[in-house]
Amino acid sequence: VSPPPSPPAAPPPPASSATASTVNAWISIGPDETITIEVGSAEVGQGVSTSLVQIVAEELQAKWSQVKFAFAPADPTFANFATHQQLTGGSMSVRGYYDGLRAVGAAAREMLKSAAALTWGVPVSSCTAANGAVTAVFGGITHTLTYGALAVKAATLPVPANAPLLPTSAFRLIGQSLTRLDLAPKTTGAAIFGIDVRVPGMLYAGIKHCPQIGGTVASVPKTPSGAVAVVPLGNAVAVVVNDTTWHAIQAARGLKVAWSIPGSVSALTDSAILATAQSLMTGGTAAVAETVGNSAAAFAGAPLQFSETYGVPYLAHATLEPLNCTASVTATSCEIWAPTQAAGLVAATAASITGLPANKITVHTTFLGGGLGRKFEQDFIAQAIKVAKAVQQPVKLVWSREEDFTNDQYRPMALARV
């Protein structure tokens, strides 16, 4: 029985209005006083779409009620200041962006103050920024201009290199438990995860991988009845259909694919891997991380000793949202919508497959339904781009849960003897 069709959805719209002024690469301010702050990290549920905005809004002296976030495009401008890459992982978002984003907010604040000073014809030193507005006292009167009124002029001014940072004693937002900015869209269902993306003219693709590591497609099967195309992808085959992900996955499951399997693969079994690990456990050379005291001598005189070996197998990441990516490739452009932890790597992957320059590649990072490091990987991204390029239409590729588990980039197995 086929499930009901999914309701139509659109790709994530820009968070800022078309009339907003870009004060700097990270901050746009609209005439309605809405301030949109770009977030360079991926939102995997850890809250960076709030915490990173807090950092900027603090130095900007914005009101929390007027700020919104947008996921930044793939661009070196939005790379983590500590890692110099647009990657999300290792608990590095707040640590890596903190100092840089404070500087971003402070620079924009000073630009807005300068815009007010120019408007009034007074020294910048007489202007004060607070709560989304700049004030100055002259002629015996307190004058006020909001950020929305100043943004157009501020956007034309040079970005100061070393704007002064606020003392920590003046913080209003950093360190506070504020309402998460992604709470409302996630509660109402308005949040667009990768699996929710719909674009005009989109086709749907399912995937079938070789059941053994190292195997490749020996011959491309015929396109099933009702399908648009079958696209070989090295170690997998994609099936493209017109209507739903469900039908694409069903079509992929039904494919009869001839695989080319290397002879050495038969030796790669669970029991062989475990035997190798057990041999290394007893006869391998240990890497010593730290030595404290003389443990051998201490244990030698112990009246009772207990020993146990613990093991964990190779483990799939099992993210709640299975792997998926939507891509559109033409002769002159490539556009990608993906729940990715590595927008910068996605852009590089697209460039290598399409041969297009960076300025012709657009990456839209969506919300992620879990990442755990699996969505750093580029296998599912590359597949979607190759399929879209082959059929010359936008394509949404979704892995079935079975494909997701059996073709993961697995966490290594391990033994530990205590």
QUIZINOR-V475936 format. One record per residue. RES is the residue in one letter. PSI is psi in whole degrees, -180 to 180 (999 if undefined). D_LAST is the distance of its C-alpha to the last C-alpha in whole Angstrom. Layout:
{{RES;PSI;D_LAST} {RES;PSI;D_LAST}}
This chain:
{{V;126;52} {S;139;52} {P;161;50} {P;149;53} {P;148;53} {S;147;52} {P;150;54} {P;144;55} {A;163;53} {A;158;54} {P;158;51} {P;123;50} {P;157;54} {P;140;54} {A;-23;53} {S;152;56} {S;163;60} {A;-22;62} {T;2;64} {A;148;61} {S;132;61} {T;104;58} {V;-44;58} {N;-179;55} {A;-27;53} {W;-20;50} {I;127;53} {S;140;56} {I;126;58} {G;163;61} {P;-16;64} {D;11;63} {E;7;61} {T;130;57} {I;120;55} {T;126;53} {I;127;50} {E;139;48} {V;118;44} {G;-21;42} {S;163;39} {A;140;38} {E;105;38} {V;13;35} {G;-9;35} {Q;-9;34} {G;17;37} {V;-22;38} {S;-6;42} {T;-51;42} {S;-41;40} {L;-34;42} {V;-38;45} {Q;-43;45} {I;-47;44} {V;-47;47} {A;-32;49} {E;-56;49} {E;-30;50} {L;-20;53} {Q;45;54} {A;158;54} {K;138;54} {W;-31;51} {S;-15;54} {Q;0;55} {V;146;52} {K;170;50} {F;157;48} {A;143;48} {F;125;45} {A;149;46} {P;168;47} {A;112;45} {D;137;47} {P;-24;45} {T;-34;47} {F;16;45} {A;153;42} {N;131;39} {F;-23;40} {A;-41;37} {T;-16;36} {H;25;39} {Q;151;38} {Q;69;39} {L;149;36} {T;114;34} {G;171;30} {G;22;27} {S;39;29} {M;-1;32} {S;-60;35} {V;-45;36} {R;-42;34} {G;-30;36} {Y;-15;39} {Y;-59;40} {D;-43;42} {G;-41;44} {L;-31;45} {R;-43;46} {A;-38;48} {V;-48;50} {G;-40;51} {A;-40;52} {A;-45;54} {A;-38;56} {R;-45;57} {E;-34;59} {M;-40;60} {L;-38;61} {K;-41;63} {S;-39;65} {A;-40;66} {A;-42;67} {A;-40;69} {L;-39;71} {T;-41;72} {W;-17;73} {G;40;74} {V;164;72} {P;146;70} {V;-34;66} {S;-18;65} {S;-2;67} {C;143;65} {T;133;62} {A;133;60} {A;141;58} {N;42;58} {G;23;59} {A;160;62} {V;134;64} {T;154;66} {A;148;69} {V;120;72} {F;151;75} {G;22;78} {G;11;77} {I;143;76} {T;120;72} {H;144;71} {T;136;68} {L;131;67} {T;162;64} {Y;-36;62} {G;-36;63} {A;-24;66} {L;-14;65} {A;-42;63} {V;-47;65} {K;-41;67} {A;-36;63} {A;-19;62} {T;-7;65} {L;155;64} {P;148;61} {V;119;58} {P;143;57} {A;-38;55} {N;64;53} {A;141;54} {P;139;53} {L;152;50} {L;147;51} {P;148;49} {T;-25;46} {S;-18;48} {A;1;51} {F;135;48} {R;-28;49} {L;-46;46} {I;131;43} {G;-7;41} {Q;150;43} {S;99;42} {L;160;44} {T;125;45} {R;138;43} {L;-20;45} {D;3;44} {L;-49;44} {A;-50;48} {P;-33;47} {K;-32;44} {T;-39;46} {T;-11;49} {G;6;48} {A;-20;49} {A;135;46} {I;109;46} {F;167;43} {G;-39;43} {I;-13;43} {D;-12;46} {V;134;48} {R;135;52} {V;154;54} {P;138;58} {G;17;58} {M;137;55} {L;171;53} {Y;140;50} {A;141;48} {G;166;45} {I;145;43} {K;117;41} {H;159;39} {C;135;38} {P;-6;36} {Q;140;34} {I;135;33} {G;-10;35} {G;155;38} {T;166;41} {V;123;45} {A;-38;47} {S;141;50} {V;123;51} {P;163;52} {K;152;55} {T;124;55} {P;155;55} {S;131;58} {G;-11;58} {A;162;55} {V;-43;56} {A;159;54} {V;127;51} {V;118;50} {P;142;47} {L;40;44} {G;-88;43} {N;12;40} {A;169;42} {V;134;45} {A;143;46} {V;131;49} {V;131;51} {V;172;53} {N;-30;56} {D;-56;55} {T;157;51} {T;-38;48} {W;-48;48} {H;-35;50} {A;-44;49} {I;-42;45} {Q;-41;47} {A;-39;49} {A;-42;46} {R;-34;44} {G;-5;48} {L;139;48} {K;100;48} {V;134;46} {A;125;46} {W;150;43} {S;115;43} {I;123;39} {P;143;38} {G;-30;37} {S;-14;34} {V;-33;33} {S;-22;33} {A;-10;30} {L;94;28} {T;164;26} {D;-45;23} {S;-37;22} {A;-41;23} {I;-43;21} {L;-40;18} {A;-40;19} {T;-43;19} {A;-42;15} {Q;-36;14} {S;-43;16} {L;-33;15} {M;-36;11} {T;-32;13} {G;-3;16} {G;166;16} {T;122;17} {A;143;14} {A;119;16} {V;118;15} {A;-38;16} {E;141;16} {T;125;16} {V;116;16} {G;-162;17} {N;90;16} {S;-36;13} {A;-44;14} {A;-38;17} {A;-42;15} {F;-27;13} {A;-33;16} {G;7;18} {A;130;15} {P;-30;17} {L;137;14} {Q;140;11} {F;142;8} {S;141;6} {E;144;5} {T;129;6} {Y;145;8} {G;149;11} {V;144;14} {P;177;18} {Y;135;20} {L;135;22} {A;150;25} {H;-34;26} {A;49;29} {T;146;31} {L;-42;33} {E;117;36} {P;165;36} {L;137;37} {N;158;41} {C;140;43} {T;132;47} {A;149;49} {S;123;53} {V;127;54} {T;-178;57} {A;-21;59} {T;-2;59} {S;160;56} {C;128;52} {E;134;51} {I;136;48} {W;119;46} {A;145;43} {P;84;40} {T;145;38} {Q;2;35} {A;70;37} {A;-37;41} {G;-41;41} {L;-35;40} {V;-44;42} {A;-41;45} {A;-40;44} {T;-45;43} {A;-42;46} {A;-40;48} {S;-32;47} {I;-41;48} {T;-23;51} {G;10;52} {L;151;53} {P;163;53} {A;-35;51} {N;-3;54} {K;7;55} {I;127;51} {T;128;50} {V;122;47} {H;112;47} {T;124;43} {T;179;43} {F;150;41} {L;130;38} {G;64;36} {G;144;33} {G;-62;31} {L;20;28} {G;-21;28} {R;-32;30} {K;13;33} {F;-35;33} {E;157;34} {Q;4;37} {D;-49;37} {F;-30;39} {I;-49;41} {A;-39;42} {Q;-48;43} {A;-42;45} {I;-44;47} {K;-40;48} {V;-44;49} {A;-39;51} {K;-38;53} {A;-40;54} {V;-8;55} {Q;35;57} {Q;158;56} {P;139;54} {V;135;51} {K;115;48} {L;128;45} {V;128;42} {W;139;39} {S;163;39} {R;-35;36} {E;-44;35} {E;-35;36} {D;-45;34} {F;-38;30} {T;-4;31} {N;34;32} {D;165;29} {Q;91;28} {Y;148;25} {R;134;21} {P;150;19} {M;163;17} {A;151;13} {L;145;10} {A;123;6} {R;126;4} {V;999;0}}
